[in-house]
Amino acid sequence: MADEGLMSNAFQVFMTEAPAHAQAWMSGVPFHVAQAKEAGASREEVVSAVLIGLPAVGNIVTRSLPAAIRAYDSRPG
């Protein structure tokens, strides 16, 4: 796996052993960002929420940032 060393062993196992769930988890970012914004979350809070996974998952979590920011900026409000 090209991202080994960038994510925890637990997350690597999740991606390997449950790829359909892992894909659903990754594609759920825009949905959850929309829900957060609708509930009143600021852009900074959304970014912070994405980055909270850094200690557990590693740098790979930053790949979710562009999708999260696009989803936040595309929603009215």
N, C-alpha and C positions, 0 to 999 in steps of 0.2 A: 504494500500500500504506500503510495507516494507521500501521504501525510503522516506516516509514522514518525513519532518524535514531536509532532505538533499537537497531538491529542492524547488524552489519558488512555491507558490500556482498557479501562472499562468502556469508554466510548468507542474504541476500535472494535471491541467485541460486539457491542451493540450494532455497529455498522455492518459487521461481518455476519453476525448470526441472525439479525432481524432487519435486512436491508429494506424491506417494504415499510416497516415502521419507521426506520431511520429517514427514509425519503419523505414520508408523510410528516415527520417531525420538522424536517428542514423546509418543506413547502408550506408549513403552517405559519411561518413568520409573518407574512403579510396579513393573514386573518387576525392573528393575535395583536399585531400592531394597530390594526383598525379598531379592534375592541378596546384596546388601551386608550387610544386617542378619543374614542367616543365617550369613555369613562372620565376623560379629563387629563390624561397623562400628557406631559410636555414632551417635546422632541428630546430634550436632555434626559428625561426620565426613561424614555424608550431606549436610547443609546446605553444608558446605565444598566437597564435591565438585560440587554443583550450581552454586555460585557461582564455581567456578574458570573457568567459561566467560565470565565478565563481560568480560575484556579482549578476547576474540575476537568475542563475539556482541553484547555490550552489555546494557542493562537488561532486554531481553526475557527473558533467562535467568531472571529472578526469577519469571516466570509459572510456572515449573516447581516452585518451592518449595512451594506449597500441595499439589500432587499428591504430591510427594516426602515431605512431612511426614505427610500422611494415610496414605500407604502404609507409612511407618515405624511410625507409632503404631498402625496396625491389625494389625500382625504380632505374634504372641506372641513373648515372649523378652525 
